[in-house]
Amino acid sequence: MEEVRFAAGNITFVVRELHTRQGDGVSVDILAGESGHEASVIRLDWFPNSPHYHYNPKRGQNPEMPLDPALIGDSMDWFLKRIPDRLADMVLRAGHPDVAKAIDPNELARAMPDVKSAAKKARQECGAQE
C-alpha cells in the first residue's frame, strides 16, 4: 500500500505500511501546518507485538507511549476510536495550542472513516494482525 493522506481541516492524517527491524506494521501520522510545511504532531506506530504512539516524533521529543493489547484489545481500533474526542487534548500535550484550538470536530468526523479503513487495509496487506 502506498502512503495515503486524508485532510481534516488543519490536520492531515498519513497512513502507510512500515517495514522495520521491529517487523511489519502500520503508521498513522497526524500532521499539522500548511501543505509542504507540515510537522508530525502525533504518530501511531502499530506493530503486532509493540503498538505505541509518539508525541512530536520528528522534533526530538520522541517518547514512546505503549498501548497494551492485553488491556485494551485491538490497539489500532482503540486508538483510532479515541481520535475524534481526544485529538485536541493530545495535540495540546504535544505543545501545539493553536493547532489544538483550530481542530474542527466536523472535519475529523468526516475523515475518520477513511483513515480507519486505510489503516485496517494497510494492516491486512502487510500481514500484521493483533
C-alpha positions as CSV (number, residue, x, y, z in Angstrom):
1,M,0.0,0.0,0.0
2,E,1.3,3.4,-0.9
3,E,1.1,6.3,1.5
4,V,-2.4,7.8,1.6
5,R,-3.4,11.2,3.0
6,F,-6.6,12.5,4.4
7,A,-7.2,16.1,5.2
8,A,-9.4,17.1,8.2
9,G,-9.3,20.8,8.4
10,N,-6.0,21.9,9.9
11,I,-4.9,18.3,10.4
12,T,-3.7,15.7,7.9
13,F,-3.6,12.0,8.5
14,V,-1.0,10.0,6.7
15,V,-1.4,6.2,6.6
16,R,1.5,4.0,5.4
17,E,2.9,0.5,5.9
18,L,6.0,0.1,8.0
19,H,8.8,-2.4,7.3
20,T,11.4,-2.1,10.1
21,R,13.7,-4.1,12.4
22,Q,10.6,-4.4,14.7
23,G,8.8,-6.1,11.9
24,D,5.9,-5.2,9.6
25,G,3.3,-2.7,10.7
26,V,1.3,0.4,10.1
27,S,1.9,4.1,10.8
28,V,-0.8,6.7,11.2
29,D,1.0,10.1,11.2
30,I,-1.0,13.2,12.3
31,L,0.4,16.3,10.7
32,A,-0.4,20.0,11.3
33,G,0.6,23.0,9.3
34,E,0.5,24.3,5.7
35,S,0.9,21.9,2.9
36,G,4.7,21.5,2.3
37,H,5.5,22.8,5.8
38,E,3.6,20.2,7.8
39,A,5.0,18.8,11.0
40,S,4.3,15.5,12.6
41,V,2.4,16.1,15.9
42,I,1.5,12.5,16.8
43,R,2.3,9.2,15.2
44,L,0.8,5.8,15.9
45,D,3.2,3.0,15.1
46,W,1.3,-0.2,15.1
47,F,3.3,-3.4,15.3
48,P,1.6,-6.6,16.5
49,N,4.0,-7.0,19.4
50,S,4.6,-3.4,20.3
51,P,1.9,-1.0,19.4
52,H,2.8,2.6,20.5
53,Y,2.5,6.2,19.7
54,H,4.7,9.2,19.9
55,Y,4.3,13.0,20.5
56,N,6.3,15.2,18.2
57,P,8.2,12.2,16.6
58,K,10.4,14.4,14.5
59,R,11.2,17.2,16.9
60,G,13.4,15.3,19.3
61,Q,10.6,14.8,21.8
62,N,10.1,11.2,20.9
63,P,8.8,9.3,24.0
64,E,7.3,6.0,23.0
65,M,3.8,5.7,24.6
66,P,3.0,1.9,24.7
67,L,-0.5,0.6,24.1
68,D,-1.3,-2.7,26.0
69,P,-3.4,-5.0,23.8
70,A,-4.0,-7.3,26.8
71,L,-5.8,-4.4,28.5
72,I,-7.5,-2.6,25.5
73,G,-7.9,-5.3,22.9
74,D,-7.3,-4.3,19.3
75,S,-4.9,-1.4,19.9
76,M,-5.3,0.2,16.4
77,D,-9.1,0.2,16.8
78,W,-8.9,1.5,20.3
79,F,-6.6,4.4,19.3
80,L,-8.5,5.4,16.2
81,K,-11.8,5.4,18.0
82,R,-10.5,7.9,20.5
83,I,-9.1,10.4,18.0
84,P,-12.3,12.4,17.5
85,D,-12.8,13.0,21.2
86,R,-9.2,13.2,22.3
87,L,-7.1,14.6,19.5
88,A,-7.3,18.3,20.6
89,D,-6.0,17.3,24.1
90,M,-3.2,15.2,22.6
91,V,-2.2,18.0,20.2
92,L,-2.2,20.4,23.2
93,R,0.0,17.9,25.1
94,A,2.3,17.8,22.1
95,G,2.8,21.5,22.5
96,H,0.7,22.9,19.7
97,P,-2.1,25.0,21.4
98,D,-3.0,27.0,18.3
99,V,-3.4,23.8,16.3
100,A,-5.5,22.2,19.1
101,K,-7.9,25.2,19.2
102,A,-8.4,25.1,15.4
103,I,-9.3,21.4,15.2
104,D,-12.8,21.1,13.6
105,P,-14.7,18.2,15.1
106,N,-16.9,18.0,11.9
107,E,-13.9,17.7,9.7
108,L,-12.5,15.0,11.9
109,A,-15.8,13.1,11.9
110,R,-15.8,13.3,8.1
111,A,-12.2,12.0,7.7
112,M,-12.1,9.3,10.3
113,P,-13.9,6.5,8.5
114,D,-11.4,6.8,5.6
115,V,-8.5,6.9,8.0
116,K,-9.7,3.8,9.8
117,S,-10.4,2.0,6.6
118,A,-6.9,2.8,5.2
119,A,-5.2,1.8,8.4
120,K,-7.0,-1.6,8.5
121,K,-6.3,-2.2,4.8
122,A,-2.6,-1.5,5.4
123,R,-2.5,-3.8,8.4
124,Q,-4.1,-6.6,6.3
125,E,-1.8,-6.0,3.3
126,C,1.3,-6.2,5.4
127,G,0.1,-9.3,7.1
128,A,0.4,-8.0,10.6
129,Q,-2.6,-8.9,12.8
130,E,-3.0,-8.4,16.5
